Amino acid sequence: MGNRLSKIYTRTGDDGTTGLGDGTRVPKDGERVEAYGTVDELNSSIGVLLAVPGLPADVTTCLFEIQHELFDMGGELCIPGHFVIKAEHIARLESVLDDFNDALPPLKEFILPGGGPAAAACHVSRTIARRAERRVLTLSRVESVSPEVVKYLNRLSDLLFVLARVLARHERGTEVLWRHDRGKTV
């Protein structure tokens, strides 16, 4: 395990750089920092979701495990050449996604983000997951990134969509559907 922070400010980043896990100094707005920073933002948004009272236990358990994996992913992205996320992680997400989705009715309309505090927070996490995926793809164009990271983020955004549906039904008994015919006169 690396060093624990005993002093929070170091002043080493005052010049606009930050240290990667291997000690390399890079710009704070570089592709790698954008990628792991957005994964950190995603993890934090899931923390906000977990703070909503009354979540179903199976959703809480699922999200707590995802938070750990996202923390591991952040470490992977922070240390060039370090690999943590594996095919097994993706397979687990797919299995969990299938389990939650099987209990839902088939979609016939688009769903609007919302539905209650937890469902809305889950939709925000879903959109951050998509942005994290885009940031990792941008990084992969200039540096080596494990394809499992991109796959994981892609599956995770799908899972968060399904969980938002689960949570909307848990909170309100229904989902907020997009009305494609609103405002049309007959």
Secondary structure, 3 states (H helix, E strand, C coil): CCCCCCCCCCCCCCCCEEECCCCCEEECCCHHHHHHHHHHHHHHHHHHHHCCCCCCHHHHHHHHHHHHHHHHHHHHHHCCCCCCCCHHHHHHHHHHHHHHHHCCCCCCCCECCCCCHHHHHHHHHHHHHHHHHHHHHHHHCCCCCCHHHHHHHHHHHHHHHHHHHHHHHHHHCCCCECCCCCCCCC
